[in-house]
Amino acid sequence: MDLEKVGPYVIEGKLGSGGMGTVYKGRHEETGTLAAIKVLSPTLSREEGFVARFSREVESLRKLSNPHVVEFYESNIDGETYYFAMEYVEGETLTQRLRRDKRIPWREVIDISTQICLALKSAHDAGVIHRDLKPSNLMLTTDGKVKLTDFGVAQVFASAKLTVTGGIIGTAEYMSPEQAQGKRVTKKSDLYSLGAVMYVMLTGRPPFRGKTILEVIQKHKYGQFDHARTIVPEIPYWLDELVCQLLEKDPDKRVPDAYVLSRRLQEIIKKVELSQSEMTMSLDLGGEAGAATTVAIDPEQQAQLQSETYASTSPRGSAHFPHESGGTLMREMMRAEIEEASRKSPVAQFFDNTWVLIVLFLCLLFGFYLWYTKPDSSGTDMDGLVDNTEMSERLRFIDLDWKRASKRTEAERLYSRGVQQYIAGQTVQAYETFTSLAALLKSSGDQSELADRVQQRITEMEESKEDFVTSYVQQAQAHLSAGDLVQAQTLISGLNVLYGNDSRIRELIEQYNQAVKERQNGGE
């Protein structure tokens, strides 16, 4: 049954729903203010420790005041319904924009990212980490403003069990490596997510993609992505490098904070403009240099020069125009000097003949032909000696590799294979390699350090796998509680395909199946 009123807000329509609750469009009955009302799932509100966590996070949201953050109005309880009201934004999400345009021009990407930095700086200064920065949480208003929503909501909606077991909170395509490992998140985790959002805006696709959520998470932890410039060459080099820095696996190698990132983004525009102005200036200077080789003379100057030339050669030179006599004499002296300098010697006159040059050129070609066709036995011997030397050097290095490899036991080589498979994201194959090797070592009574390390790897992978499955079973239960059976069954089906043969994982999935049976019995 749809709600008609929550607190002082009259519900005008439903905006969306998910496993964590439902979002309605409502209007305050006294002020007439439109608001987005998030109503929490009844199952979540009954969770142990939820009320305290909800109150703590909502108090943090009250501190946020920034034009690029969706404004938080209030939170309260209506009967047994927990809700909070936020600013209703007219416009579209970044996800909708990308579906329509595929990619966004790099200058606009810088503008959008700078506005996101302002929102993140405001939140980080207040001690609030977003934890789930993604295109669907970014609203683009009709006047070009960017507003970030769902601040801290991921942590509010995180179940107590999921938090205690170190589960992951966030969206796989934009999740930082530390989030994927269930570690503590910081403001640099938000910056990693922003780097992934910038990457998808520039290229039209996230930095890491995969057939399953687990595959995407593994790539965030260990994979390498293609540079944005290899996909869209017109992206400035500085912007491409900045995105790569934001997507560093090690948080210490990322940009320090959102403020520094916003300054770096503005510097990119200045660098591009400066490089373009320098290129324009060089082209202008090149044009001026070329023009300097030809002197343009206007008609009046040309007539004046012609009259002066006529005067210098006329008989008026010495008697009637004594001041012109000196100029004429100087010109004659200069002409004589030039003629003397340009007079060629007999040798130069001999070579200044077309037929002589042709004969010399033919002689040169004939001499080159004789030199080229003459066999050179010494050169052949030297080539053979060089080839033999290079081959011996290569064989020596190969022998060294063989000696190093031969010192490793077969068990060590199998252990190395399992490690390489895990690094490459082939977790299933790695687990099979480690478990098979552990069985062999145990049957042979091997108590060496290698046996301990193999067992340690198996334990780490099983704990990681159990945490991962636990988090998604909890999400499926939340969807089930909200009545979204299709989404809940989709998650459980995926876990069955991936881990159906694992007895420990089957126990977790059976918890969900038991919840389904209880819900069905309760509905009868």
C-alpha positions in Angstrom: 0.0 0.0 0.0 1.5 3.4 -1.0 1.9 6.1 1.6 -0.2 9.2 1.4 1.7 11.2 4.1 4.9 11.0 6.0 5.4 13.4 8.9 4.4 16.9 7.6 4.9 15.9 4.0 2.1 15.0 1.6 3.2 12.3 -0.9 2.8 13.3 -4.5 4.5 10.4 -6.2 7.1 7.7 -6.0 10.6 8.4 -7.3 12.2 5.1 -6.9 12.9 2.1 -4.6 15.6 -0.3 -3.6 16.6 -2.8 -1.0 17.3 0.0 1.5 14.0 1.8 1.2 11.8 3.9 -1.0 12.1 7.5 -2.2 9.0 9.7 -2.6 8.3 13.2 -3.9 6.5 15.1 -1.2 5.3 18.6 -0.4 5.4 20.2 3.1 1.8 20.8 4.1 2.6 24.1 5.7 5.4 25.7 3.7 4.7 24.0 0.4 8.3 23.1 -0.1 9.0 20.2 -2.4 11.3 17.5 -1.0 12.7 14.1 -1.7 11.5 11.8 1.1 13.6 8.7 1.8 11.6 6.1 3.8 13.7 3.4 5.3 12.8 -0.3 5.1 11.0 -1.6 8.2 13.5 -4.5 8.4 16.4 -2.1 8.6 14.8 0.0 11.3 14.4 -3.1 13.6 18.1 -4.0 13.2 20.3 -3.9 16.4 22.2 -0.7 16.7 20.4 0.9 13.7 18.8 3.7 15.5 22.1 4.9 17.1 23.9 4.7 13.7 21.0 6.5 12.0 21.0 9.3 14.5 24.8 9.7 14.3 25.0 9.8 10.6 22.0 12.2 10.3 23.7 14.5 12.7 26.7 14.6 10.4 24.5 15.3 7.4 23.0 18.4 9.2 26.5 19.9 9.2 26.8 19.9 5.4 26.0 23.3 3.8 27.2 23.7 0.3 25.5 24.7 -3.0 26.8 21.6 -4.6 25.4 19.2 -2.0 21.7 18.3 -1.9 20.4 20.1 1.1 19.3 18.0 4.1 15.9 19.2 5.5 15.0 17.0 8.5 14.7 13.5 9.8 12.1 12.0 12.1 10.0 9.0 13.0 6.4 8.7 11.9 5.0 5.8 14.0 7.5 3.1 13.2 8.7 4.6 10.0 12.1 6.2 9.9 12.5 8.9 7.2 14.5 11.9 6.2 13.7 14.7 3.8 16.1 16.4 1.4 16.1 19.0 -1.3 14.2 18.0 -4.5 16.4 18.7 -7.5 14.9 19.3 -11.0 17.2 17.9 -13.7 18.8 14.6 -14.6 21.4 12.3 -13.1 24.9 12.0 -14.6 23.9 8.4 -15.5 21.0 9.6 -17.6 23.3 12.2 -19.3 25.9 9.5 -20.2 23.2 7.2 -21.6 22.2 9.9 -23.9 25.5 11.4 -24.9 27.9 8.4 -24.3 30.8 10.8 -23.6 31.2 14.3 -22.3 33.8 16.9 -23.7 36.9 17.2 -21.6 36.4 20.9 -20.7 32.9 20.1 -19.4 34.3 17.1 -17.5 36.7 19.5 -15.7 33.8 21.9 -14.9 31.7 19.0 -13.4 34.6 17.5 -11.5 35.5 20.9 -10.0 32.0 21.3 -8.7 32.1 17.7 -7.2 35.4 18.7 -5.5 33.7 21.6 -3.8 31.0 19.2 -2.5 33.6 16.7 -1.3 35.7 19.4 0.4 32.7 20.6 2.3 31.8 17.1 3.4 35.4 16.0 4.3 35.9 19.2 6.3 32.8 18.1 8.3 34.2 14.6 8.8 31.7 13.0 6.4 32.9 10.4 3.8 30.5 9.7 1.0 31.5 6.0 0.4 29.4 5.5 -2.7 30.2 8.3 -5.2 28.9 7.3 -8.6 27.1 8.9 -11.6 23.6 8.0 -10.3 24.3 10.1 -7.1 25.2 13.2 -9.1 22.4 15.5 -10.2 22.8 17.9 -13.1 20.4 20.8 -12.9 19.0 22.7 -15.9 21.3 25.7 -15.2 24.5 23.6 -15.3 25.0 23.1 -11.5 26.1 19.8 -10.1 24.6 18.5 -6.8 25.9 15.5 -4.9 23.3 13.4 -3.1 23.1 10.4 -0.7 26.0 11.7 1.5 26.7 9.2 4.2 23.6 7.2 3.3 25.6 4.1 2.4 26.9 4.0 6.0 23.4 4.7 7.4 22.0 1.8 5.5 24.9 -0.6 6.2 23.7 -3.4 8.4 25.3 -4.0 11.7 26.3 -7.6 10.8 27.8 -6.4 7.6 29.9 -3.7 9.3 31.2 -6.1 12.0 32.3 -8.7 9.5 34.1 -6.1 7.4 31.7 -6.2 4.5 32.0 -3.9 1.6 29.8 -0.9 1.0 29.7 0.8 -2.4 29.2 0.2 -6.1 31.7 -2.2 -7.7 32.5 -0.1 -10.8 33.5 3.0 -8.7 34.8 1.3 -5.6 38.3 2.0 -4.3 40.6 -1.0 -3.7 40.5 -0.5 0.1 36.7 -0.6 0.0 36.9 -3.8 -2.0 39.1 -5.3 0.7 36.7 -4.2 3.5 39.2 -1.8 5.0 38.6 1.5 6.6 37.7 4.2 4.1 39.1 7.8 4.0 38.5 10.9 2.0 41.0 9.5 -0.5 38.6 6.6 -1.1 36.1 9.3 -2.4 38.8 10.7 -4.6 39.4 7.3 -6.2 35.7 7.0 -6.9 35.8 10.5 -8.4 38.6 9.4 -10.6 36.5 6.5 -11.9 33.6 8.9 -12.5 35.9 11.2 -14.5 37.1 8.2 -16.5 33.6 7.2 -17.5 32.7 10.8 -18.4 35.8 11.1 -20.7 35.7 7.6 -22.3 32.1 6.5 -22.0 33.0 3.4 -19.9 34.3 2.7 -16.4 38.0 1.9 -15.9 37.2 -1.8 -15.0 34.5 -4.0 -16.4 33.7 -7.7 -15.9 31.1 -10.4 -16.2 30.6 -10.6 -12.4 30.9 -8.2 -9.5 33.7 -10.3 -8.1 35.7 -9.9 -11.3 35.3 -6.1 -11.2 36.4 -6.0 -7.6 39.5 -8.1 -8.3 40.4 -5.8 -11.1 40.1 -2.7 -8.8 42.5 -4.5 -6.4 45.1 -5.8 -8.9 44.2 -4.9 -12.5 45.5 -2.2 -14.9 43.2 0.0 -17.0 43.8 1.7 -20.4 44.8 5.3 -20.3 41.9 7.6 -21.3 44.0 9.2 -24.1 44.3 5.8 -25.8 40.5 5.8 -26.2 39.9 9.5 -26.8 43.2 11.1 -28.1 42.0 14.7 -27.9 42.1 14.5 -24.1 44.9 16.7 -22.7 48.0 14.9 -21.4 47.7 16.6 -18.0 44.1 15.5 -17.5 44.9 11.9 -18.4 47.8 11.8 -15.9 45.6 13.3 -13.2 42.9 10.7 -13.7 45.6 8.0 -13.5 46.9 9.4 -10.2 43.4 9.4 -8.7 43.1 5.7 -9.7 46.3 4.7 -7.9 45.9 1.5 -5.8 47.9 3.0 -3.0 45.9 5.9 -1.3 49.2 7.7 -0.4 49.9 8.1 -4.2 46.6 9.9 -4.9 45.9 13.6 -4.8 46.0 14.7 -1.1 42.4 16.2 -0.9 39.5 17.6 -2.9 40.8 21.2 -2.7 44.2 20.3 -4.2 42.4 18.3 -6.9 40.2 21.3 -7.8 43.3 23.5 -8.2 45.0 20.9 -10.4 41.9 20.8 -12.6 42.0 24.6 -13.1 45.7 24.4 -13.9 45.0 22.0 -16.7 42.9 24.6 -18.5 45.6 27.3 -18.1 48.2 24.9 -19.4 46.2 24.1 -22.5 45.5 27.8 -23.2 49.2 28.7 -22.7 50.3 25.9 -25.0 47.8 27.0 -27.6 48.9 30.7 -27.3 52.6 29.7 -27.6 51.8 27.7 -30.8 49.9 30.7 -32.3 52.8 33.0 -31.4 55.3 30.7 -33.1 53.2 30.5 -36.2 53.0 34.3 -36.3 56.8 34.7 -35.9 57.3 32.1 -38.6 55.2 34.2 -40.9 57.0 37.4 -40.1 60.4 35.7 -40.7 59.3 34.5 -44.1 58.0 37.9 -45.1 61.3 39.5 -44.2 63.0 37.9 -47.2 60.9 39.9 -49.6 60.6 43.7 -49.2 57.5 45.3 -50.5 57.8 48.8 -52.0 54.8 51.0 -52.6 54.4 52.8 -55.9 55.6 56.2 -54.6 58.8 54.8 -53.2 59.4 52.9 -56.5 59.0 56.1 -58.5 61.3 58.0 -56.2 64.0 55.3 -56.7 63.6 55.4 -60.4 64.1 59.2 -60.5 67.2 58.9 -58.3 68.7 56.3 -60.6 68.0 58.5 -63.7 69.6 61.5 -61.9 72.8 59.5 -61.1 73.3 58.5 -64.7 72.5 61.9 -66.3 75.3 64.5 -67.3 74.1 66.8 -64.5 76.2 64.8 -62.1 79.3 66.9 -61.3 78.8 70.5 -62.2 75.1 71.4 -61.6 74.5 68.9 -58.7 77.7 68.6 -56.7 75.9 67.0 -53.8 74.8 64.1 -56.0 78.2 63.6 -57.5 79.5 62.0 -54.3 76.6 59.5 -54.2 77.2 58.5 -57.8 80.9 57.9 -57.2 80.1 55.7 -54.2 77.7 53.6 -56.2 80.2 53.1 -59.0 82.9 52.0 -56.5 80.5 49.6 -54.9 79.6 48.1 -58.3 83.3 47.6 -59.1 83.9 45.9 -55.8 81.0 43.5 -56.4 82.2 42.7 -60.0 85.7 42.0 -58.7 84.4 39.7 -56.0 82.2 37.8 -58.4 85.0 37.3 -61.0 85.8 33.5 -61.0 89.3 31.9 -61.1 90.3 29.6 -64.0 89.6 26.5 -61.9 86.2 27.7 -60.9 85.4 28.6 -64.5 86.4 25.0 -65.5 84.1 23.4 -63.1 81.3 25.8 -63.9 80.4 23.7 -66.9 77.4 21.3 -67.1 79.2 18.6 -69.2 82.2 18.6 -66.8 79.9 18.0 -63.8 78.0 15.2 -65.6 81.3 13.4 -66.4 82.5 13.7 -62.8 79.2 12.4 -61.5 79.4 9.3 -63.8 82.9 8.6 -62.6 81.7 8.7 -59.0 78.9 6.3 -59.7 81.3 3.8 -61.5 83.7 3.9 -58.6 81.0 3.3 -56.1 79.8 0.3 -58.2 83.3 -1.2 -58.2 83.6 -0.9 -54.4 80.2 -2.3 -53.7 80.6 -5.4 -55.9 84.1 -6.3 -54.7 83.9 -9.3 -52.3 85.1 -8.7 -48.7 86.2 -11.9 -47.1 87.4 -10.2 -44.0 84.0 -8.6 -43.4 82.3 -12.0 -43.7 84.6 -13.6 -41.2 84.0 -10.7 -38.8 80.2 -11.0 -39.2 80.4 -14.7 -38.3 82.6 -14.0 -35.3 80.1 -11.3 -34.1 77.1 -13.7 -34.6 78.9 -16.5 -32.6 79.7 -14.1 -29.8 76.1 -12.8 -29.5 74.8 -16.4 -29.5 77.1 -17.4 -26.8 76.1 -14.5 -24.7 72.4 -15.3 -25.1 72.9 -19.0 -24.3 74.8 -18.0 -21.1 71.8 -16.0 -19.9 69.5 -18.8 -20.7 71.7 -21.3 -18.8 71.6 -18.9 -15.8 67.8 -18.9 -15.9 67.8 -22.7 -16.1 70.1 -23.0 -13.1 68.0 -20.6 -11.0 64.8 -22.5 -12.0 66.3 -25.9 -11.4 67.1 -25.0 -7.8 63.3 -24.6 -7.1 61.4 -27.7 -6.1 58.2 -28.8 -7.9 56.2 -27.8 -4.8 57.7 -24.3 -4.9 56.9 -24.0 -8.6 53.2 -25.0 -7.9 53.1 -22.4 -5.1 54.4 -19.8 -7.5 51.8 -20.7 -10.0 49.0 -20.3 -7.5 50.3 -16.8 -6.5 50.4 -15.7 -10.2 46.9 -17.0 -10.8 45.6 -15.0 -7.8 47.3 -11.8 -9.0 45.8 -12.3 -12.5 42.4 -12.5 -10.9 41.9 -16.2 -11.5 40.8 -16.8 -7.9 39.1 -20.1 -8.6 42.1 -21.7 -10.3 44.4 -20.3 -7.6 42.3 -21.8 -4.8 42.3 -25.2 -6.6 46.1 -25.0 -7.0 46.7 -24.2 -3.3 44.2 -26.8 -2.0 45.7 -29.5 -4.2 49.2 -28.6 -3.1 48.2 -28.6 0.5 46.8 -32.1 0.2 50.0 -33.3 -1.4 52.2 -31.8 1.3 50.0 -33.1 4.1 50.0 -36.7 2.7 53.8 -36.6 2.5 54.1 -35.4 6.1 55.8 -32.1 5.0 55.9 -29.7 7.9 58.1 -27.1 6.2 57.5 -23.3 5.9 56.1 -23.8 2.4 53.2 -26.0 3.9 52.5 -23.2 6.4 52.4 -20.6 3.7 50.1 -22.6 1.4 47.7 -23.1 4.3 47.9 -19.4 5.1 46.9 -18.5 1.5 44.0 -20.9 1.6 42.8 -19.4 4.9 43.0 -15.8 3.6 41.1 -16.6 0.4 38.4 -18.5 2.3 37.9 -15.5 4.7 37.8 -13.0 1.9 35.3 -15.2 0.0 33.1 -15.6 3.1 33.1 -11.9 3.8 32.2 -11.2 0.2 29.3 -13.7 0.2 28.1 -12.5 3.6 27.8 -8.9 2.3 25.7 -9.9 -0.7 23.5 -12.3 1.3 22.7 -9.4 3.6 21.8 -7.2 0.6 19.6 -10.0 -0.7 17.8 -10.1 2.6 17.3 -6.4 2.6 15.8 -6.6 -0.9 13.6 -9.4 0.3 12.4 -7.3 3.3 11.6 -4.4 1.0 9.5 -6.8 -1.2 11.9 -6.7 -4.1 12.1 -10.5 -4.6 13.4 -10.4 -8.1 16.5 -8.4 -7.2 17.1 -10.6 -4.1 16.8 -13.8 -6.1 19.2 -12.4 -8.8 21.9 -11.9 -6.1 21.4 -15.4 -4.6 21.4 -17.0 -8.0 24.7 -15.4 -8.8 26.2 -16.6 -5.5 24.9 -20.1 -6.2 26.6 -20.2 -9.6 29.9 -19.0 -8.1 30.0 -20.9 -4.8 27.3 -23.5 -4.9 29.7 -26.3 -4.3 31.3 -24.8 -1.2 29.7 -26.2 2.0 30.6 -23.2 4.1 29.0 -20.8 1.6 26.0 -23.0 1.3 25.3 -22.4 5.0 25.2 -18.6 4.4 22.8 -19.1 1.4 20.6 -21.4 3.5 20.2 -18.5 5.9 18.6 -16.5 3.1 16.4 -19.5 2.0 15.2 -19.8 5.6 14.2 -16.1 5.5 12.3 -16.7 2.3 10.4 -19.6 3.9 9.6 -17.6 7.0 8.3 -14.7 4.8 6.1 -17.1 2.8 4.7 -18.7 6.0 4.0 -15.3 7.4 2.2 -14.2 4.3 -0.1 -17.2 4.3 
